[in-house]
């Protein structure tokens, strides 16, 4: 695939940088432009997945406050609605009509916010493991757990909070009301720093955690949307928070989640030191998009 062409876009409260790979911003051979988004993951995380779509124009971006996309408003938290507006502006800047959108993790939450407001911009949305705990049967306990993660970060720094985050996101099954009685994991067990460096600007733990997990989807708007909405979850993610949320969201819109290979980062091919099954993942994504051509 050709080297990406990078563009800058001023949005409300941020300067967004996005990349366009492929022959042009016009749809290639009748294929819609494919936009790949995550949050707080940067565009770098989609290098492997993009390589399996050389027949299409592929667009990636760094969310506000991440990588090359800097905030200009001085805010310390970002909302799904703000991210959705950034993605809206990127799609409109492409000038190619409705796009296909693959969105993972927090990006999937932001994509649901986008489609609820601007479904005319998205032909098919594949929302992979959106961690909105508002839809879970154990939502009260799960929301309290997420609040504790943020409080731990503000109180103790990245190491202890990230250790809890890893334990929370890999947990199988619902959270019980007595979750506070469970011992806190040690950051050393995960190779994380035990000393607090004093910084509080982590995009995950500081900027997006509370607003992403606390987002309540607009099911009325999603039900009326023209977009084909597909919820997805990784085969190895069964029982985990984000996969459970995908299943609940799918049930609310009257479907079943499509099961993708691997885990929450199944599209990764070594990015950030994580390995999924990107070739197999891309194959399933292509089939899903072809189903809704």
Order of alpha helices (4+ residues) and beta strands (2+ residues): beta-beta-beta-alpha-beta-beta-alpha-beta-alpha-beta-alpha-alpha-alpha-alpha-beta-alpha-beta-alpha
